[in-house]
């Protein structure tokens, strides 16, 4: 065969590889308002940067003399650029055997995961599969095990992002569950173990972004969402997050910050307003926003530096810390610590959620996860108490006692074991009961307690608060604090790993 003939053969085989399951199956995918694996990759990556690997791994072992019958396996793998930075990617191809995982598919995926880990760059997986290929039995199951192992080894070393574009069935769900962030397409993305008719589980703690359905979903929502997330993240755990020059003045003071926190202690406000007024250009990428809405977590920049924001949301359950908020906060804090992202904590919480339901479900154990995460974290930790910081919740939220580096408080801050009225009812129970006018006595005692304890100055007098600041100066103070801490070096005792209370 001449060189020209061999080139022609190459083009034919490549055309068959690119065709996936063929024109008819691609049309079916489009009918379902879903894009193909290659269309998704083209929209995710910088134009013209995708380089495919293992395009010639065949379905059903066809090779050699049977090349004329060549059909590619059910996953597309390779590397490309996002905003000029390298990523490794795989996208399951639902047009080939329903995207099912075979031994060969697993080998392709594992190869790309190994390359990402060795190269120290993020890994992005696009899930659209009916699960293990039943015809292969234990071989496909073994493939999942190989993938899960690599997800675990990559954890904390390189960012791992999953995009669930279609079904993610059976054992396959555990691979995205190990990754750092999951984007899901509303309307077509599914995660379930036993089958969609039996149980449909996309618990909201696993969802980073809810997307709108439709064939252009990936172009308009998922793709830019992944790209935006990566803009805050380093390539691996040995690098710092990317610094982005900003024309937002570091000394910008915001008069509006004086008027957000209400004078009444039981009145709600939206913590989003404070975050947007403080961070660079008001840009806050909130994650897990539909889960445990009493706690806000997400990424922003201060003076060009990427930071992880952890903040109570007073207008949802008064910002109380419950089980879900504890798990959400702990996971986010540990992610930021793993990837050298400084933590900025905004505190306004009346404490941990009381009640027998929370007690029976393990609020102590789950709350301890949040505490463990903050105590273990060695990245720069800066906190601002805007209003309430009561009881154990004060300790948990990046306090000095858990190695918080710089802790500020607004003049509106209240740092105490509990709210004034509850404390008075306990401390002065007998005095109130014996009074001729118990309501009046309770009021006076509450005012005295508030004057003595419901302020930041007692904590500041002991060094637990570094400074009580003008709310308008919050942005410049945070930026200066992060500048002072940029070369921070902190350690934990030598150990294989801690035993977080799972």
C-alpha positions in Angstrom: 0.0 0.0 0.0 1.4 3.4 -1.0 1.8 6.3 1.4 -1.1 8.0 -0.3 -3.3 4.9 0.2 -2.2 4.8 3.8 -3.1 8.4 4.3 -6.5 7.8 2.8 -7.0 4.9 5.1 -6.0 7.1 8.1 -8.6 9.8 7.1 -11.3 7.1 6.7 -10.6 5.6 10.1 -10.4 9.1 11.7 -13.7 10.0 10.2 -15.3 6.9 11.6 -13.8 7.7 15.0 -15.2 11.2 15.0 -18.6 9.9 13.8 -19.0 8.0 17.1 -22.2 6.0 16.9 -23.1 7.4 13.5 -25.3 10.1 12.1 -28.5 8.5 13.2 -27.5 8.2 16.8 -26.1 11.8 16.8 -29.5 13.0 15.5 -31.2 11.2 18.3 -28.9 12.9 20.8 -29.8 16.3 19.3 -33.5 15.3 19.4 -33.1 14.9 23.1 -31.6 18.5 23.2 -28.2 17.0 24.1 -24.9 17.7 22.4 -22.4 15.1 21.3 -19.2 14.4 23.3 -17.1 16.3 20.7 -19.5 19.2 20.5 -19.3 19.6 24.3 -15.5 19.5 24.2 -15.3 22.1 21.5 -17.5 24.5 23.5 -15.6 23.9 26.7 -12.1 24.4 25.5 -10.3 27.3 23.9 -10.9 27.1 20.1 -8.6 24.7 18.2 -6.7 23.5 21.3 -8.2 20.0 21.8 -5.7 17.2 21.1 -7.3 13.8 21.2 -5.7 10.7 22.6 -6.6 7.1 21.9 -9.0 7.9 19.1 -8.3 4.5 17.6 -9.2 2.4 20.5 -11.9 0.3 18.9 -15.3 -0.9 20.0 -15.6 -4.7 20.2 -11.9 -5.2 19.6 -12.0 -4.6 15.8 -8.5 -4.1 14.4 -6.0 -5.1 11.8 -7.7 -6.5 8.7 -11.1 -5.3 10.0 -10.2 -1.6 10.0 -12.9 -1.0 7.4 -15.4 -1.8 10.1 -13.8 0.5 12.7 -16.0 2.2 15.3 -14.5 4.1 18.2 -15.2 3.3 21.8 -17.7 5.2 24.0 -15.5 8.0 25.4 -13.4 10.8 23.9 -10.3 11.7 25.8 -7.5 14.2 25.4 -6.2 17.6 26.5 -6.8 21.2 25.7 -6.6 24.8 27.0 -9.0 26.8 29.1 -8.0 30.5 29.1 -4.6 29.4 28.0 -4.1 26.9 30.8 -3.8 23.1 30.2 -6.5 20.7 31.3 -7.1 17.0 30.7 -10.6 16.0 29.7 -12.8 13.0 29.0 -16.3 13.0 27.6 -18.5 9.9 27.5 -20.1 9.4 24.1 -23.7 8.3 24.5 -24.1 7.6 20.8 -21.8 4.6 21.2 -23.4 1.8 23.3 -25.2 4.4 25.4 -21.9 5.7 26.7 -21.5 2.5 28.7 -18.2 1.8 30.4 -16.2 -1.1 29.1 -12.7 -2.3 30.0 -11.4 -0.3 27.1 -13.3 2.8 28.0 -11.9 2.6 31.6 -8.4 2.2 30.3 -8.8 5.4 28.2 -10.2 7.3 31.1 -7.5 6.0 33.5 -4.8 6.9 31.1 -6.0 10.5 30.9 -6.3 10.7 34.7 -2.7 9.4 35.1 -1.5 12.1 32.7 -3.4 14.8 34.5 -1.9 13.8 37.9 1.6 13.5 36.5 1.4 16.8 34.7 -0.2 18.6 37.7 -3.2 20.0 35.8 -7.0 19.9 36.4 -9.1 17.0 35.2 -12.6 17.5 33.8 -15.0 14.6 33.2 -18.2 14.8 31.2 -20.7 12.2 32.3 -23.3 10.8 30.0 -23.5 7.0 30.4 -25.9 4.2 31.2 -23.4 2.6 33.5 -21.3 -0.5 33.2 -21.4 -2.5 30.0 -23.4 -5.5 31.1 -21.9 -7.8 28.4 -18.4 -7.5 30.0 -19.4 -8.4 33.5 -16.7 -8.1 36.0 -14.3 -6.5 33.5 -16.3 -3.3 33.3 -16.8 -3.3 37.1 -13.1 -3.6 37.5 -12.7 -0.6 35.3 -14.9 1.5 37.6 -12.6 0.4 40.5 -9.6 1.6 38.6 -11.2 5.0 38.0 -12.3 5.4 41.7 -8.8 4.7 42.8 -7.4 7.4 40.6 -10.1 9.9 41.7 -9.0 9.3 45.3 -5.3 9.6 44.5 -5.9 12.8 42.6 -8.0 14.3 45.4 -6.2 17.3 47.0 -3.5 17.2 44.3 -5.3 18.5 41.2 -8.8 20.0 40.9 -11.3 17.5 39.6 -14.5 18.7 38.0 -17.5 16.6 36.8 -20.1 17.8 34.4 -23.2 15.5 34.4 -24.8 16.0 31.0 -27.0 12.9 30.9 -27.5 9.7 33.0 -24.8 8.8 35.5 -26.0 5.4 36.6 -25.1 2.6 39.0 -21.5 2.5 40.4 -20.6 5.3 38.0 -22.0 7.9 40.4 -19.2 7.4 42.8 -16.6 8.8 40.5 -18.2 12.3 40.3 -19.0 12.0 44.1 -15.3 11.9 44.8 -14.5 14.9 42.6 -14.3 18.4 43.9 -17.2 20.0 42.0 -20.2 18.7 40.0 -22.0 20.7 37.4 -25.4 19.3 36.4 -27.6 20.0 33.4 -31.1 20.5 34.7 -33.5 18.3 32.6 -31.0 15.9 31.3 -28.4 15.3 34.0 -29.2 12.4 36.4 -27.4 10.6 39.1 -28.9 7.4 40.4 -27.8 4.0 41.8 -30.6 1.6 41.2 -32.4 3.2 38.3 -34.2 6.4 37.5 -37.7 4.9 38.0 -36.7 3.6 41.5 -34.7 6.4 42.9 -33.5 9.7 41.3 -30.7 11.1 43.5 -29.2 14.4 42.8 -28.8 15.7 46.3 -28.3 19.4 46.2 -25.1 19.3 48.1 -23.5 17.6 45.0 -24.8 20.3 42.7 -22.5 23.3 42.0 -24.6 24.9 39.3 -28.1 24.2 38.2 -28.3 24.7 34.5 -31.1 25.2 32.0 -31.9 22.4 29.6 -31.5 22.5 25.9 -29.1 21.7 23.2 -27.1 24.9 23.8 -26.9 24.4 27.6 -23.2 23.6 27.5 -22.5 26.7 25.5 -24.5 29.1 27.6 -24.2 27.7 31.1 -22.1 24.6 31.9 -19.0 25.5 29.8 -18.6 29.1 31.0 -19.4 27.9 34.5 -16.5 25.4 34.5 -14.2 27.9 32.9 -15.1 30.6 35.5 -14.6 28.2 38.3 -11.1 27.2 37.0 -10.2 30.9 36.8 -10.1 30.9 40.6 -8.1 27.7 41.0 -4.5 26.8 40.8 -3.4 24.0 38.4 -2.4 21.8 41.4 -1.7 21.8 45.1 1.8 23.1 44.7 0.8 26.4 43.0 -0.9 29.5 44.1 -4.2 30.5 42.5 -3.9 32.8 39.5 -3.6 36.5 40.3 -5.7 38.8 38.2 -5.0 42.5 37.9 -8.0 44.7 38.8 -8.9 48.3 38.4 -11.2 48.1 41.4 -9.4 50.3 44.0 -8.0 48.4 47.0 -8.8 51.4 49.2 -12.4 51.6 48.1 -14.7 52.3 51.1 -18.4 51.6 50.9 -20.8 53.9 52.8 -23.6 51.4 52.2 -21.9 48.9 54.6 -23.0 51.1 57.5 -26.6 50.5 56.8 -26.9 46.8 55.9 -26.9 45.2 59.4 -30.2 46.2 61.1 -30.2 47.6 64.6 -32.7 45.0 65.8 -30.8 41.8 66.6 -33.6 39.6 65.3 -34.0 41.3 61.9 -32.6 39.6 58.9 -30.5 40.9 56.1 -28.8 39.5 53.0 -25.1 38.7 53.4 -24.7 38.7 49.6 -24.9 42.5 49.8 -21.9 42.7 52.1 -19.9 40.2 49.9 -20.6 42.1 46.7 -19.7 45.5 48.2 -16.4 44.1 49.5 -14.9 41.9 46.7 -13.4 42.9 43.4 -16.1 44.3 41.2 -18.8 42.5 43.1 -17.9 39.2 41.5 -18.8 36.3 43.7 -19.0 32.8 42.3 -21.3 31.0 44.8 -21.2 27.2 44.8 -23.7 24.8 46.3 -26.1 27.7 46.5 -29.2 25.5 46.6 -28.0 23.4 49.5 -27.9 24.6 53.1 -28.7 28.2 52.2 -28.0 29.3 55.7 -24.3 29.2 54.8 -22.8 30.8 51.7 -19.6 29.5 50.2 -17.9 30.5 47.0 -15.0 32.2 45.3 -14.1 35.9 44.8 -11.1 38.1 44.5 -9.7 40.8 46.8 -7.1 43.0 45.3 -6.7 40.5 42.5 -6.1 37.5 44.8 -8.5 34.6 44.7 -10.2 33.8 48.0 -12.7 31.4 49.4 -15.6 33.0 51.1 -17.5 31.3 53.9 -20.4 33.3 55.4 -23.6 32.9 57.3 -26.8 34.0 55.6 -28.9 35.7 58.2 -32.1 35.8 56.0 -32.2 32.0 56.0 -32.8 30.3 59.3 -31.1 33.3 60.8 -27.7 31.9 59.7 -27.8 29.1 62.2 -25.3 26.3 61.7 -27.2 23.0 61.2 -26.0 19.6 59.9 -26.1 20.5 56.2 -24.3 23.8 56.8 -21.6 22.0 58.7 -21.0 19.5 56.0 -21.1 22.1 53.3 -18.7 24.4 55.1 -16.3 21.7 56.1 -16.0 20.4 52.5 -15.4 23.9 51.1 -12.8 24.9 53.7 -10.9 21.7 53.1 -10.9 22.2 49.4 -9.6 25.7 49.8 -6.9 24.6 52.2 -5.8 21.8 49.8 -5.4 24.2 46.9 -3.8 27.2 48.7 -6.8 29.5 48.5 -7.0 31.9 51.4 -10.2 31.9 53.5 -12.3 34.9 54.3 -15.0 34.3 56.8 -18.0 36.6 57.5 -19.7 35.7 60.7 -23.3 36.3 61.9 -24.7 33.2 63.6 -26.8 32.6 66.7 -25.2 29.2 67.1 -25.7 25.6 66.2 -29.3 24.4 65.4 -31.0 23.2 68.6 -33.6 20.4 68.7 -34.0 16.7 69.0 -34.1 16.2 65.3 -30.6 17.6 64.8 -29.3 15.9 67.9 -30.6 12.5 66.7 -29.1 13.0 63.2 -25.7 13.9 64.6 -25.2 17.6 64.8 -22.3 17.1 67.2 -20.5 14.8 64.9 -21.2 16.9 61.8 -20.5 20.2 63.5 -17.1 18.7 64.5 -16.3 18.3 60.8 -16.6 22.1 60.4 -14.5 22.7 63.4 -11.9 20.1 62.3 -11.6 21.7 58.8 -11.0 25.2 60.1 -8.5 24.0 62.8 -6.6 21.9 60.3 -6.4 24.6 57.6 -3.0 26.3 57.2 -3.9 28.8 54.5 -4.3 32.5 55.5 -7.5 32.8 57.4 -9.2 36.2 57.9 -12.5 36.7 59.6 -15.0 39.6 60.1 -17.8 39.3 62.7 -20.6 41.5 61.4 -23.2 40.8 64.2 -23.8 37.6 66.2 -21.1 35.1 67.1 -22.6 33.0 69.9 -21.5 29.9 71.7 -19.6 27.1 69.9 -20.4 28.7 66.6 -18.1 31.6 67.5 -15.3 29.1 68.0 -15.9 27.2 64.8 -16.0 30.2 62.5 -12.3 30.8 62.0 -11.7 32.0 65.5 -8.3 32.7 67.0 -8.7 29.5 69.0 -8.7 27.5 65.8 -5.6 29.4 64.4 -7.4 32.2 62.7 -4.8 34.7 61.6 -6.5 38.1 61.6 -9.9 38.5 63.1 -11.9 41.8 62.8 -15.2 42.8 64.2 -17.7 45.5 63.3 -19.0 47.7 66.2 -22.3 45.8 65.7 -20.7 42.5 66.7 -22.0 40.5 69.6 -19.6 37.8 71.0 -21.1 35.8 73.8 -22.2 32.4 75.0 -25.7 33.1 73.9 -28.2 35.9 73.2 -28.8 38.4 76.0 -32.4 37.4 76.7 -31.7 33.6 76.8 -28.7 34.3 79.1 -30.7 36.5 81.5 -33.5 33.9 81.7 -30.9 31.3 82.9 -28.7 33.5 85.1 -31.4 35.5 86.8 -34.2 32.9 86.7 -35.0 33.1 90.4 -34.7 36.9 90.5 -37.2 37.3 87.7 -39.6 34.7 89.1 -39.6 36.6 92.5 -40.1 40.0 91.0 -43.5 41.8 91.2 -42.9 43.0 87.6 -41.0 40.2 86.0 -41.2 41.6 82.5 -39.7 44.9 83.6 -36.9 43.2 85.6 -36.1 40.9 82.7 -35.9 44.0 80.4 -33.5 45.8 82.6 -31.3 42.8 83.2 -31.2 42.1 79.5 -30.1 45.7 78.8 -27.4 45.3 81.4 -26.2 42.0 79.9 -26.2 43.5 76.4 -24.2 46.5 77.6 -21.6 44.3 79.3 -21.3 41.4 76.8 -23.1 42.0 73.5 -20.2 43.9 72.0 -16.8 43.1 70.5 -14.7 44.9 73.1 -14.6 42.1 75.7 -13.2 39.7 73.1 -10.9 42.5 71.8 -9.5 43.1 75.3 -8.3 39.5 75.4 -6.8 39.6 71.9 -9.5 37.3 70.4 -10.3 40.1 68.1 -7.4 42.0 66.5 -9.3 45.2 65.8 -12.8 46.6 65.8 -13.1 48.3 62.4 -15.3 50.8 60.6 -17.6 48.6 58.3 -16.8 51.0 55.5 -13.1 50.0 55.6 -13.8 46.3 55.4 -12.5 45.9 51.8 -9.1 47.7 52.3 -8.6 46.0 55.7 -9.2 42.5 54.2 -6.9 43.2 51.2 -4.1 44.5 53.5 -4.5 41.5 55.8 -4.2 39.1 52.8 -1.1 41.0 51.7 0.5 40.6 55.1 -0.3 36.9 55.1 0.8 36.0 51.6 4.0 34.4 52.8 2.4 32.7 55.8 3.9 29.3 56.8 2.0 27.1 59.2 2.2 23.4 59.8 0.5 20.5 61.4 2.2 17.8 63.4 3.7 15.0 61.2 1.1 12.4 60.6 -0.2 10.1 57.8 -3.6 12.0 58.0 -6.0 13.2 60.6 -9.2 11.3 61.5 -11.9 13.8 60.7 -15.2 12.7 62.4 -16.9 11.4 59.3 
